[in-house]
C-alpha cells in the first residue's frame, strides 16, 4: 500500500494477524499473542489486537538461527 503526499510517497508493509503469524511460525495463535505480550517476538498492538510484519518475523527467525537475540 502506498500513501501519496504532494511531495513524497510512503510504502507500508501489510500487517498480519496472530493466525497468519502462527502459520508462518508454526505456532498456535494464542502462543503467538503470548510471545508478543512478553516481547519475545516483534509485534505491535493496535487496540486489543496484535499485528505483525512478516519481514520482521523473518528477521527474528534468522536471528534465532544465528543465536542473536531480538
PDB file with SEQRES, HELIX, SHEET and CRYST1 records, atoms N, CA, C and O in Angstrom:
SEQRES   1 A   70  UNK UNK UNK UNK UNK UNK UNK UNK UNK UNK UNK UNK UNK          
SEQRES   2 A   70  UNK UNK UNK UNK UNK UNK UNK UNK UNK UNK UNK UNK UNK          
SEQRES   3 A   70  UNK UNK UNK UNK UNK UNK UNK UNK UNK UNK UNK UNK UNK          
SEQRES   4 A   70  UNK UNK UNK UNK UNK UNK UNK UNK UNK UNK UNK UNK UNK          
SEQRES   5 A   70  UNK UNK UNK UNK UNK UNK UNK UNK UNK UNK UNK UNK UNK          
SEQRES   6 A   70  UNK UNK UNK UNK UNK                                          
HELIX    1 AA1 UNK A   18  UNK A   25  1                                   8    
HELIX    2 AA2 UNK A   29  UNK A   37  1                                   9    
HELIX    3 AA3 UNK A   54  UNK A   66  1                                  13    
SHEET    1 AA1 2 UNK A   2  UNK A   4  0                                        
SHEET    2 AA1 2 UNK A   9  UNK A  11 -1                                        
SHEET    1 AA2 3 UNK A  15  UNK A  16  0                                        
SHEET    2 AA2 3 UNK A  49  UNK A  53 -1                                        
SHEET    3 AA2 3 UNK A  44  UNK A  46 -1                                        
CRYST1    1.000    1.000    1.000  90.00  90.00  90.00 P 1           1          
ATOM      1  N   UNK A   1       0.846  -1.181   0.000  1.00  0.00           N  
ATOM      2  CA  UNK A   1       0.000   0.000   0.000  1.00  0.00           C  
ATOM      3  C   UNK A   1       0.882   1.231   0.000  1.00  0.00           C  
ATOM      4  O   UNK A   1       1.865   1.294   0.738  1.00  0.00           O  
ATOM      5  N   UNK A   2       0.546   2.189  -0.804  1.00  0.00           N  
ATOM      6  CA  UNK A   2       1.319   3.417  -0.892  1.00  0.00           C  
ATOM      7  C   UNK A   2       0.431   4.596  -0.531  1.00  0.00           C  
ATOM      8  O   UNK A   2      -0.678   4.739  -1.046  1.00  0.00           O  
ATOM      9  N   UNK A   3       0.934   5.435   0.361  1.00  0.00           N  
ATOM     10  CA  UNK A   3       0.246   6.665   0.732  1.00  0.00           C  
ATOM     11  C   UNK A   3       0.967   7.790   0.027  1.00  0.00           C  
ATOM     12  O   UNK A   3       2.173   7.962   0.208  1.00  0.00           O  
ATOM     13  N   UNK A   4       0.251   8.558  -0.773  1.00  0.00           N  
ATOM     14  CA  UNK A   4       0.884   9.634  -1.536  1.00  0.00           C  
ATOM     15  C   UNK A   4       0.593  10.987  -0.906  1.00  0.00           C  
ATOM     16  O   UNK A   4      -0.544  11.309  -0.561  1.00  0.00           O  
ATOM     17  N   UNK A   5       1.628  11.746  -0.773  1.00  0.00           N  
ATOM     18  CA  UNK A   5       1.552  13.115  -0.310  1.00  0.00           C  
ATOM     19  C   UNK A   5       1.890  13.978  -1.525  1.00  0.00           C  
ATOM     20  O   UNK A   5       2.231  13.450  -2.583  1.00  0.00           O  
ATOM     21  N   UNK A   6       1.802  15.252  -1.387  1.00  0.00           N  
ATOM     22  CA  UNK A   6       2.109  16.129  -2.514  1.00  0.00           C  
ATOM     23  C   UNK A   6       3.584  16.045  -2.890  1.00  0.00           C  
ATOM     24  O   UNK A   6       3.933  16.250  -4.052  1.00  0.00           O  
ATOM     25  N   UNK A   7       4.456  15.747  -1.928  1.00  0.00           N  
ATOM     26  CA  UNK A   7       5.893  15.736  -2.188  1.00  0.00           C  
ATOM     27  C   UNK A   7       6.529  14.358  -2.150  1.00  0.00           C  
ATOM     28  O   UNK A   7       7.613  14.175  -2.704  1.00  0.00           O  
ATOM     29  N   UNK A   8       5.894  13.388  -1.516  1.00  0.00           N  
ATOM     30  CA  UNK A   8       6.541  12.090  -1.358  1.00  0.00           C  
ATOM     31  C   UNK A   8       5.497  10.998  -1.172  1.00  0.00           C  
ATOM     32  O   UNK A   8       4.326  11.276  -0.914  1.00  0.00           O  
ATOM     33  N   UNK A   9       5.938   9.756  -1.308  1.00  0.00           N  
ATOM     34  CA  UNK A   9       5.066   8.620  -1.046  1.00  0.00           C  
ATOM     35  C   UNK A   9       5.733   7.709  -0.012  1.00  0.00           C  
ATOM     36  O   UNK A   9       6.959   7.627   0.065  1.00  0.00           O  
ATOM     37  N   UNK A  10       4.913   7.038   0.766  1.00  0.00           N  
ATOM     38  CA  UNK A  10       5.404   6.153   1.817  1.00  0.00           C  
ATOM     39  C   UNK A  10       4.833   4.772   1.555  1.00  0.00           C  
ATOM     40  O   UNK A  10       3.625   4.623   1.372  1.00  0.00           O  
ATOM     41  N   UNK A  11       5.690   3.760   1.536  1.00  0.00           N  
ATOM     42  CA  UNK A  11       5.243   2.387   1.355  1.00  0.00           C  
ATOM     43  C   UNK A  11       5.095   1.722   2.713  1.00  0.00           C  
ATOM     44  O   UNK A  11       5.984   1.803   3.561  1.00  0.00           O  
ATOM     45  N   UNK A  12       3.948   1.059   2.907  1.00  0.00           N  
ATOM     46  CA  UNK A  12       3.683   0.322   4.127  1.00  0.00           C  
ATOM     47  C   UNK A  12       3.611  -1.161   3.816  1.00  0.00           C  
ATOM     48  O   UNK A  12       2.998  -1.570   2.830  1.00  0.00           O  
ATOM     49  N   UNK A  13       4.234  -1.955   4.655  1.00  0.00           N  
ATOM     50  CA  UNK A  13       4.102  -3.398   4.545  1.00  0.00           C  
ATOM     51  C   UNK A  13       2.801  -3.800   5.228  1.00  0.00           C  
ATOM     52  O   UNK A  13       2.551  -3.382   6.358  1.00  0.00           O  
ATOM     53  N   UNK A  14       1.970  -4.595   4.573  1.00  0.00           N  
ATOM     54  CA  UNK A  14       0.730  -5.029   5.218  1.00  0.00           C  
ATOM     55  C   UNK A  14       1.023  -5.811   6.507  1.00  0.00           C  
ATOM     56  O   UNK A  14       1.945  -6.624   6.564  1.00  0.00           O  
ATOM     57  N   UNK A  15       0.228  -5.548   7.512  1.00  0.00           N  
ATOM     58  CA  UNK A  15       0.361  -6.262   8.776  1.00  0.00           C  
ATOM     59  C   UNK A  15      -0.498  -7.515   8.733  1.00  0.00           C  
ATOM     60  O   UNK A  15      -1.536  -7.548   8.071  1.00  0.00           O  
ATOM     61  N   UNK A  16      -0.058  -8.541   9.443  1.00  0.00           N  
ATOM     62  CA  UNK A  16      -0.824  -9.774   9.527  1.00  0.00           C  
ATOM     63  C   UNK A  16      -1.277  -9.986  10.962  1.00  0.00           C  
ATOM     64  O   UNK A  16      -0.717  -9.405  11.892  1.00  0.00           O  
ATOM     65  N   UNK A  17      -2.292 -10.820  11.135  1.00  0.00           N  
ATOM     66  CA  UNK A  17      -2.814 -11.092  12.471  1.00  0.00           C  
ATOM     67  C   UNK A  17      -2.106 -12.307  13.080  1.00  0.00           C  
ATOM     68  O   UNK A  17      -1.213 -12.888  12.464  1.00  0.00           O  
ATOM     69  N   UNK A  18      -2.510 -12.676  14.280  1.00  0.00           N  
ATOM     70  CA  UNK A  18      -1.869 -13.774  15.010  1.00  0.00           C  
ATOM     71  C   UNK A  18      -2.075 -15.114  14.315  1.00  0.00           C  
ATOM     72  O   UNK A  18      -1.220 -15.995  14.401  1.00  0.00           O  
ATOM     73  N   UNK A  19      -3.193 -15.273  13.631  1.00  0.00           N  
ATOM     74  CA  UNK A  19      -3.440 -16.536  12.920  1.00  0.00           C  
ATOM     75  C   UNK A  19      -2.420 -16.702  11.791  1.00  0.00           C  
ATOM     76  O   UNK A  19      -1.807 -17.760  11.650  1.00  0.00           O  
ATOM     77  N   UNK A  20      -2.246 -15.650  10.993  1.00  0.00           N  
ATOM     78  CA  UNK A  20      -1.278 -15.704   9.898  1.00  0.00           C  
ATOM     79  C   UNK A  20       0.156 -15.824  10.429  1.00  0.00           C  
ATOM     80  O   UNK A  20       0.957 -16.587   9.888  1.00  0.00           O  
ATOM     81  N   UNK A  21       0.475 -15.072  11.484  1.00  0.00           N  
ATOM     82  CA  UNK A  21       1.806 -15.167  12.085  1.00  0.00           C  
ATOM     83  C   UNK A  21       2.045 -16.577  12.606  1.00  0.00           C  
ATOM     84  O   UNK A  21       3.142 -17.118  12.468  1.00  0.00           O  
ATOM     85  N   UNK A  22       1.024 -17.167  13.201  1.00  0.00           N  
ATOM     86  CA  UNK A  22       1.138 -18.541  13.683  1.00  0.00           C  
ATOM     87  C   UNK A  22       1.422 -19.519  12.555  1.00  0.00           C  
ATOM     88  O   UNK A  22       2.205 -20.454  12.725  1.00  0.00           O  
ATOM     89  N   UNK A  23       0.794 -19.312  11.412  1.00  0.00           N  
ATOM     90  CA  UNK A  23       1.067 -20.175  10.246  1.00  0.00           C  
ATOM     91  C   UNK A  23       2.518 -20.044   9.805  1.00  0.00           C  
ATOM     92  O   UNK A  23       3.172 -21.038   9.492  1.00  0.00           O  
ATOM     93  N   UNK A  24       3.014 -18.814   9.783  1.00  0.00           N  
ATOM     94  CA  UNK A  24       4.406 -18.598   9.375  1.00  0.00           C  
ATOM     95  C   UNK A  24       5.401 -19.205  10.356  1.00  0.00           C  
ATOM     96  O   UNK A  24       6.431 -19.746   9.956  1.00  0.00           O  
ATOM     97  N   UNK A  25       5.081 -19.111  11.652  1.00  0.00           N  
ATOM     98  CA  UNK A  25       5.998 -19.572  12.693  1.00  0.00           C  
ATOM     99  C   UNK A  25       5.724 -21.003  13.147  1.00  0.00           C  
ATOM    100  O   UNK A  25       6.471 -21.565  13.948  1.00  0.00           O  
ATOM    101  N   UNK A  26       4.648 -21.584  12.626  1.00  0.00           N  
ATOM    102  CA  UNK A  26       4.230 -22.922  13.041  1.00  0.00           C  
ATOM    103  C   UNK A  26       3.926 -22.953  14.543  1.00  0.00           C  
ATOM    104  O   UNK A  26       4.330 -23.871  15.257  1.00  0.00           O  
ATOM    105  N   UNK A  27       3.207 -21.933  14.997  1.00  0.00           N  
ATOM    106  CA  UNK A  27       2.791 -21.808  16.396  1.00  0.00           C  
ATOM    107  C   UNK A  27       1.293 -21.557  16.451  1.00  0.00           C  
ATOM    108  O   UNK A  27       0.700 -21.056  15.496  1.00  0.00           O  
ATOM    109  N   UNK A  28       0.696 -21.904  17.563  1.00  0.00           N  
ATOM    110  CA  UNK A  28      -0.724 -21.618  17.781  1.00  0.00           C  
ATOM    111  C   UNK A  28      -0.888 -20.103  17.943  1.00  0.00           C  
ATOM    112  O   UNK A  28      -0.023 -19.459  18.537  1.00  0.00           O  
ATOM    113  N   UNK A  29      -1.968 -19.525  17.433  1.00  0.00           N  
ATOM    114  CA  UNK A  29      -2.176 -18.075  17.558  1.00  0.00           C  
ATOM    115  C   UNK A  29      -2.150 -17.571  19.006  1.00  0.00           C  
ATOM    116  O   UNK A  29      -1.701 -16.453  19.258  1.00  0.00           O  
ATOM    117  N   UNK A  30      -2.616 -18.365  19.941  1.00  0.00           N  
ATOM    118  CA  UNK A  30      -2.568 -17.960  21.356  1.00  0.00           C  
ATOM    119  C   UNK A  30      -1.116 -17.846  21.813  1.00  0.00           C  
ATOM    120  O   UNK A  30      -0.765 -16.928  22.554  1.00  0.00           O  
ATOM    121  N   UNK A  31      -0.276 -18.778  21.372  1.00  0.00           N  
ATOM    122  CA  UNK A  31       1.150 -18.727  21.713  1.00  0.00           C  
ATOM    123  C   UNK A  31       1.796 -17.500  21.080  1.00  0.00           C  
ATOM    124  O   UNK A  31       2.619 -16.835  21.709  1.00  0.00           O  
ATOM    125  N   UNK A  32       1.427 -17.202  19.845  1.00  0.00           N  
ATOM    126  CA  UNK A  32       1.962 -16.022  19.164  1.00  0.00           C  
ATOM    127  C   UNK A  32       1.617 -14.760  19.956  1.00  0.00           C  
ATOM    128  O   UNK A  32       2.480 -13.906  20.162  1.00  0.00           O  
ATOM    129  N   UNK A  33       0.373 -14.637  20.397  1.00  0.00           N  
ATOM    130  CA  UNK A  33      -0.043 -13.469  21.186  1.00  0.00           C  
ATOM    131  C   UNK A  33       0.685 -13.406  22.519  1.00  0.00           C  
ATOM    132  O   UNK A  33       1.064 -12.325  22.968  1.00  0.00           O  
ATOM    133  N   UNK A  34       0.880 -14.535  23.144  1.00  0.00           N  
ATOM    134  CA  UNK A  34       1.606 -14.571  24.420  1.00  0.00           C  
ATOM    135  C   UNK A  34       3.064 -14.148  24.221  1.00  0.00           C  
ATOM    136  O   UNK A  34       3.601 -13.381  25.021  1.00  0.00           O  
ATOM    137  N   UNK A  35       3.705 -14.644  23.158  1.00  0.00           N  
ATOM    138  CA  UNK A  35       5.078 -14.233  22.856  1.00  0.00           C  
ATOM    139  C   UNK A  35       5.143 -12.734  22.575  1.00  0.00           C  
ATOM    140  O   UNK A  35       6.090 -12.064  22.985  1.00  0.00           O  
ATOM    141  N   UNK A  36       4.142 -12.212  21.879  1.00  0.00           N  
ATOM    142  CA  UNK A  36       4.102 -10.776  21.597  1.00  0.00           C  
ATOM    143  C   UNK A  36       3.954  -9.990  22.896  1.00  0.00           C  
ATOM    144  O   UNK A  36       4.635  -8.984  23.095  1.00  0.00           O  
ATOM    145  N   UNK A  37       3.068 -10.445  23.778  1.00  0.00           N  
ATOM    146  CA  UNK A  37       2.858  -9.761  25.053  1.00  0.00           C  
ATOM    147  C   UNK A  37       4.139  -9.736  25.884  1.00  0.00           C  
ATOM    148  O   UNK A  37       4.419  -8.763  26.584  1.00  0.00           O  
ATOM    149  N   UNK A  38       4.908 -10.812  25.799  1.00  0.00           N  
ATOM    150  CA  UNK A  38       6.163 -10.924  26.551  1.00  0.00           C  
ATOM    151  C   UNK A  38       7.335 -10.273  25.812  1.00  0.00           C  
ATOM    152  O   UNK A  38       8.470 -10.320  26.288  1.00  0.00           O  
ATOM    153  N   UNK A  39       7.068  -9.670  24.661  1.00  0.00           N  
ATOM    154  CA  UNK A  39       8.099  -9.036  23.814  1.00  0.00           C  
ATOM    155  C   UNK A  39       9.149 -10.042  23.366  1.00  0.00           C  
ATOM    156  O   UNK A  39      10.316  -9.690  23.189  1.00  0.00           O  
ATOM    157  N   UNK A  40       8.735 -11.301  23.181  1.00  0.00           N  
ATOM    158  CA  UNK A  40       9.644 -12.332  22.688  1.00  0.00           C  
ATOM    159  C   UNK A  40       9.695 -12.363  21.167  1.00  0.00           C  
ATOM    160  O   UNK A  40      10.646 -12.890  20.590  1.00  0.00           O  
ATOM    161  N   UNK A  41       8.679 -11.801  20.512  1.00  0.00           N  
ATOM    162  CA  UNK A  41       8.676 -11.666  19.061  1.00  0.00           C  
ATOM    163  C   UNK A  41       8.263 -10.231  18.723  1.00  0.00           C  
ATOM    164  O   UNK A  41       7.550  -9.594  19.498  1.00  0.00           O  
ATOM    165  N   UNK A  42       8.705  -9.722  17.575  1.00  0.00           N  
ATOM    166  CA  UNK A  42       8.355  -8.348  17.192  1.00  0.00           C  
ATOM    167  C   UNK A  42       6.878  -8.236  16.830  1.00  0.00           C  
ATOM    168  O   UNK A  42       6.371  -9.003  16.011  1.00  0.00           O  
ATOM    169  N   UNK A  43       6.204  -7.290  17.437  1.00  0.00           N  
ATOM    170  CA  UNK A  43       4.766  -7.110  17.216  1.00  0.00           C  
ATOM    171  C   UNK A  43       4.367  -5.698  17.607  1.00  0.00           C  
ATOM    172  O   UNK A  43       5.107  -4.979  18.277  1.00  0.00           O  
ATOM    173  N   UNK A  44       3.179  -5.327  17.168  1.00  0.00           N  
ATOM    174  CA  UNK A  44       2.598  -4.053  17.558  1.00  0.00           C  
ATOM    175  C   UNK A  44       1.162  -4.327  17.973  1.00  0.00           C  
ATOM    176  O   UNK A  44       0.460  -5.103  17.324  1.00  0.00           O  
ATOM    177  N   UNK A  45       0.733  -3.699  19.038  1.00  0.00           N  
ATOM    178  CA  UNK A  45      -0.640  -3.881  19.498  1.00  0.00           C  
ATOM    179  C   UNK A  45      -1.452  -2.665  19.066  1.00  0.00           C  
ATOM    180  O   UNK A  45      -1.149  -1.532  19.438  1.00  0.00           O  
ATOM    181  N   UNK A  46      -2.481  -2.924  18.280  1.00  0.00           N  
ATOM    182  CA  UNK A  46      -3.383  -1.880  17.813  1.00  0.00           C  
ATOM    183  C   UNK A  46      -4.721  -2.111  18.496  1.00  0.00           C  
ATOM    184  O   UNK A  46      -5.474  -3.016  18.138  1.00  0.00           O  
ATOM    185  N   UNK A  47      -4.997  -1.277  19.481  1.00  0.00           N  
ATOM    186  CA  UNK A  47      -6.193  -1.506  20.295  1.00  0.00           C  
ATOM    187  C   UNK A  47      -5.998  -2.755  21.133  1.00  0.00           C  
ATOM    188  O   UNK A  47      -5.092  -2.820  21.963  1.00  0.00           O  
ATOM    189  N   UNK A  48      -6.852  -3.750  20.914  1.00  0.00           N  
ATOM    190  CA  UNK A  48      -6.755  -5.006  21.656  1.00  0.00           C  
ATOM    191  C   UNK A  48      -6.144  -6.129  20.833  1.00  0.00           C  
ATOM    192  O   UNK A  48      -6.075  -7.267  21.298  1.00  0.00           O  
ATOM    193  N   UNK A  49      -5.700  -5.827  19.617  1.00  0.00           N  
ATOM    194  CA  UNK A  49      -5.274  -6.854  18.679  1.00  0.00           C  
ATOM    195  C   UNK A  49      -3.787  -6.722  18.355  1.00  0.00           C  
ATOM    196  O   UNK A  49      -3.295  -5.626  18.085  1.00  0.00           O  
ATOM    197  N   UNK A  50      -3.081  -7.846  18.384  1.00  0.00           N  
ATOM    198  CA  UNK A  50      -1.681  -7.877  17.991  1.00  0.00           C  
ATOM    199  C   UNK A  50      -1.579  -7.996  16.482  1.00  0.00           C  
ATOM    200  O   UNK A  50      -2.326  -8.747  15.856  1.00  0.00           O  
ATOM    201  N   UNK A  51      -0.645  -7.248  15.901  1.00  0.00           N  
ATOM    202  CA  UNK A  51      -0.359  -7.309  14.466  1.00  0.00           C  
ATOM    203  C   UNK A  51       1.143  -7.500  14.287  1.00  0.00           C  
ATOM    204  O   UNK A  51       1.943  -7.133  15.147  1.00  0.00           O  
ATOM    205  N   UNK A  52       1.500  -8.083  13.148  1.00  0.00           N  
ATOM    206  CA  UNK A  52       2.881  -8.488  12.901  1.00  0.00           C  
ATOM    207  C   UNK A  52       3.275  -8.133  11.476  1.00  0.00           C  
ATOM    208  O   UNK A  52       2.460  -8.205  10.556  1.00  0.00           O  
ATOM    209  N   UNK A  53       4.554  -7.744  11.303  1.00  0.00           N  
ATOM    210  CA  UNK A  53       5.114  -7.519   9.976  1.00  0.00           C  
ATOM    211  C   UNK A  53       5.838  -8.807   9.577  1.00  0.00           C  
ATOM    212  O   UNK A  53       6.745  -9.244  10.285  1.00  0.00           O  
ATOM    213  N   UNK A  54       5.457  -9.414   8.468  1.00  0.00           N  
ATOM    214  CA  UNK A  54       6.126 -10.649   8.054  1.00  0.00           C  
ATOM    215  C   UNK A  54       7.643 -10.510   7.930  1.00  0.00           C  
ATOM    216  O   UNK A  54       8.378 -11.430   8.289  1.00  0.00           O  
ATOM    217  N   UNK A  55       8.113  -9.375   7.427  1.00  0.00           N  
ATOM    218  CA  UNK A  55       9.562  -9.186   7.274  1.00  0.00           C  
ATOM    219  C   UNK A  55      10.275  -9.177   8.620  1.00  0.00           C  
ATOM    220  O   UNK A  55      11.383  -9.702   8.735  1.00  0.00           O  
ATOM    221  N   UNK A  56       9.653  -8.588   9.640  1.00  0.00           N  
ATOM    222  CA  UNK A  56      10.258  -8.575  10.988  1.00  0.00           C  
ATOM    223  C   UNK A  56      10.249  -9.972  11.607  1.00  0.00           C  
ATOM    224  O   UNK A  56      11.180 -10.348  12.319  1.00  0.00           O  
ATOM    225  N   UNK A  57       9.187 -10.741  11.332  1.00  0.00           N  
ATOM    226  CA  UNK A  57       9.165 -12.118  11.824  1.00  0.00           C  
ATOM    227  C   UNK A  57      10.269 -12.939  11.169  1.00  0.00           C  
ATOM    228  O   UNK A  57      10.921 -13.749  11.828  1.00  0.00           O  
ATOM    229  N   UNK A  58      10.480 -12.727   9.854  1.00  0.00           N  
ATOM    230  CA  UNK A  58      11.557 -13.436   9.163  1.00  0.00           C  
ATOM    231  C   UNK A  58      12.910 -13.045   9.735  1.00  0.00           C  
ATOM    232  O   UNK A  58      13.768 -13.901   9.950  1.00  0.00           O  
ATOM    233  N   UNK A  59      13.102 -11.763   9.982  1.00  0.00           N  
ATOM    234  CA  UNK A  59      14.358 -11.290  10.564  1.00  0.00           C  
ATOM    235  C   UNK A  59      14.555 -11.911  11.944  1.00  0.00           C  
ATOM    236  O   UNK A  59      15.659 -12.341  12.280  1.00  0.00           O  
ATOM    237  N   UNK A  60      13.495 -11.959  12.739  1.00  0.00           N  
ATOM    238  CA  UNK A  60      13.559 -12.552  14.069  1.00  0.00           C  
ATOM    239  C   UNK A  60      13.945 -14.032  13.970  1.00  0.00           C  
ATOM    240  O   UNK A  60      14.782 -14.509  14.736  1.00  0.00           O  
ATOM    241  N   UNK A  61      13.336 -14.756  13.025  1.00  0.00           N  
ATOM    242  CA  UNK A  61      13.680 -16.168  12.843  1.00  0.00           C  
ATOM    243  C   UNK A  61      15.144 -16.331  12.464  1.00  0.00           C  
ATOM    244  O   UNK A  61      15.833 -17.199  13.000  1.00  0.00           O  
ATOM    245  N   UNK A  62      15.619 -15.503  11.547  1.00  0.00           N  
ATOM    246  CA  UNK A  62      17.020 -15.565  11.129  1.00  0.00           C  
ATOM    247  C   UNK A  62      17.948 -15.317  12.304  1.00  0.00           C  
ATOM    248  O   UNK A  62      18.980 -15.977  12.429  1.00  0.00           O  
ATOM    249  N   UNK A  63      17.592 -14.372  13.169  1.00  0.00           N  
ATOM    250  CA  UNK A  63      18.405 -14.077  14.348  1.00  0.00           C  
ATOM    251  C   UNK A  63      18.401 -15.243  15.328  1.00  0.00           C  
ATOM    252  O   UNK A  63      19.409 -15.491  15.990  1.00  0.00           O  
ATOM    253  N   UNK A  64      17.296 -15.958  15.433  1.00  0.00           N  
ATOM    254  CA  UNK A  64      17.228 -17.112  16.327  1.00  0.00           C  
ATOM    255  C   UNK A  64      18.168 -18.212  15.865  1.00  0.00           C  
ATOM    256  O   UNK A  64      18.775 -18.905  16.681  1.00  0.00           O  
ATOM    257  N   UNK A  65      18.285 -18.369  14.550  1.00  0.00           N  
ATOM    258  CA  UNK A  65      19.180 -19.384  14.000  1.00  0.00           C  
ATOM    259  C   UNK A  65      20.641 -19.065  14.280  1.00  0.00           C  
ATOM    260  O   UNK A  65      21.443 -19.973  14.502  1.00  0.00           O  
ATOM    261  N   UNK A  66      20.993 -17.785  14.271  1.00  0.00           N  
ATOM    262  CA  UNK A  66      22.388 -17.404  14.479  1.00  0.00           C  
ATOM    263  C   UNK A  66      22.712 -17.171  15.945  1.00  0.00           C  
ATOM    264  O   UNK A  66      23.870 -16.939  16.294  1.00  0.00           O  
ATOM    265  N   UNK A  67      21.710 -17.229  16.800  1.00  0.00           N  
ATOM    266  CA  UNK A  67      21.946 -17.056  18.229  1.00  0.00           C  
ATOM    267  C   UNK A  67      21.858 -15.632  18.698  1.00  0.00           C  
ATOM    268  O   UNK A  67      22.082 -15.367  19.880  1.00  0.00           O  
ATOM    269  N   UNK A  68      21.535 -14.682  17.805  1.00  0.00           N  
ATOM    270  CA  UNK A  68      21.344 -13.298  18.226  1.00  0.00           C  
ATOM    271  C   UNK A  68      19.969 -13.153  18.855  1.00  0.00           C  
ATOM    272  O   UNK A  68      19.045 -13.895  18.521  1.00  0.00           O  
ATOM    273  N   UNK A  69      19.838 -12.213  19.749  1.00  0.00           N  
ATOM    274  CA  UNK A  69      18.540 -12.019  20.396  1.00  0.00           C  
ATOM    275  C   UNK A  69      17.813 -10.854  19.764  1.00  0.00           C  
ATOM    276  O   UNK A  69      18.429  -9.947  19.204  1.00  0.00           O  
ATOM    277  N   UNK A  70      16.481 -10.888  19.862  1.00  0.00           N  
ATOM    278  CA  UNK A  70      15.630  -9.816  19.363  1.00  0.00           C  
ATOM    279  C   UNK A  70      15.732  -8.700  20.322  1.00  0.00           C  
ATOM    280  O   UNK A  70      15.101  -7.661  20.129  1.00  0.00           O  
TER     281      UNK A  70                                                      
END                                                                             
